[in-house]
Amino acid sequence: MPRLGPDEVRQLLAQLDGWEVRDGRLRKTYTFRDFRQAMAFLQRLADVAEAEGHHPDFCVHYNRVDLELWTHAIDGLSENDFILAAKIDAL
């Protein structure tokens, strides 16, 4: 899977809501009412990520979840990162 160039990244990023690219990674913060909702979201995210075989990094801060996506094998962004980001948003 090839690493996306800057123009491709910009085009795909424009199709996502609230994601940004920083340090070569897709990043987004989700905020929930409380810890339980944040953890329920992560469980649904884990199911999608496992089905896709593509696993984001995340950090939980009580009711906030920070996500990072990138493709380790190419040390950059691939189309799969944007596909998974859209599926996560659909949760």
C-alpha positions as CSV (number, residue, x, y, z in Angstrom):
1,M,0.0,0.0,0.0
2,P,1.6,3.3,-1.1
3,R,2.0,6.3,1.2
4,L,-0.3,9.1,0.1
5,G,1.2,12.4,-1.1
6,P,0.2,15.8,0.3
7,D,-2.4,16.5,-2.4
8,E,-4.1,13.1,-1.9
9,V,-4.1,13.7,1.9
10,R,-5.7,17.1,1.5
11,Q,-8.4,15.7,-0.8
12,L,-9.3,12.8,1.5
13,L,-9.1,15.0,4.6
14,A,-11.7,17.4,3.1
15,Q,-14.2,14.4,3.1
16,L,-13.8,13.9,6.9
17,D,-15.4,16.0,9.7
18,G,-13.2,17.3,12.5
19,W,-10.0,15.3,11.7
20,E,-6.7,17.0,11.2
21,V,-3.3,15.9,10.0
22,R,-0.4,16.6,12.4
23,D,3.1,15.0,12.3
24,G,2.0,12.7,9.5
25,R,-0.9,11.3,11.4
26,L,-4.7,11.7,11.3
27,R,-5.9,13.0,14.7
28,K,-9.3,13.6,16.2
29,T,-10.7,14.2,19.7
30,Y,-14.2,12.9,20.6
31,T,-16.0,14.2,23.7
32,F,-18.7,12.3,25.6
33,R,-21.0,12.9,28.5
34,D,-19.0,10.7,30.9
35,F,-16.4,8.0,31.2
36,R,-18.9,5.2,30.5
37,Q,-19.9,6.7,27.2
38,A,-16.3,7.1,26.2
39,M,-15.5,3.5,27.0
40,A,-18.6,2.3,25.2
41,F,-17.4,4.2,22.1
42,L,-14.0,2.6,22.4
43,Q,-15.6,-0.9,22.5
44,R,-17.5,-0.2,19.3
45,L,-14.3,1.3,17.8
46,A,-12.4,-1.8,18.8
47,D,-14.9,-4.0,17.0
48,V,-14.6,-1.9,13.8
49,A,-10.8,-1.7,14.0
50,E,-10.4,-5.5,14.5
51,A,-12.7,-6.2,11.5
52,E,-10.6,-3.8,9.4
53,G,-7.3,-5.2,10.7
54,H,-6.2,-1.6,11.3
55,H,-5.8,-0.4,14.9
56,P,-5.7,3.3,16.0
57,D,-3.7,4.6,18.9
58,F,-5.9,6.3,21.5
59,C,-5.8,7.9,24.9
60,V,-8.8,8.3,27.3
61,H,-9.1,11.4,29.5
62,Y,-12.3,10.7,31.5
63,N,-14.9,11.8,28.9
64,R,-12.6,12.5,26.0
65,V,-10.9,10.1,23.6
66,D,-8.0,11.3,21.5
67,L,-7.3,9.1,18.4
68,E,-4.4,8.8,16.0
69,L,-4.4,6.9,12.8
70,W,-1.5,6.1,10.5
71,T,-0.1,3.1,8.7
72,H,2.9,1.8,10.5
73,A,4.2,-0.3,7.6
74,I,4.7,2.8,5.4
75,D,5.3,5.2,8.3
76,G,2.6,7.5,6.9
77,L,-0.9,7.9,5.8
78,S,-2.7,5.5,3.4
79,E,-6.2,5.3,2.0
80,N,-7.1,2.8,4.7
81,D,-6.5,5.4,7.4
82,F,-9.1,7.6,5.9
83,I,-11.5,4.7,5.4
84,L,-11.2,3.7,9.0
85,A,-11.6,7.4,10.1
86,A,-14.9,7.6,8.2
87,K,-16.1,4.3,9.8
88,I,-15.2,5.6,13.3
89,D,-17.1,8.8,12.6
90,A,-20.1,6.6,11.7
91,L,-20.2,5.1,15.1
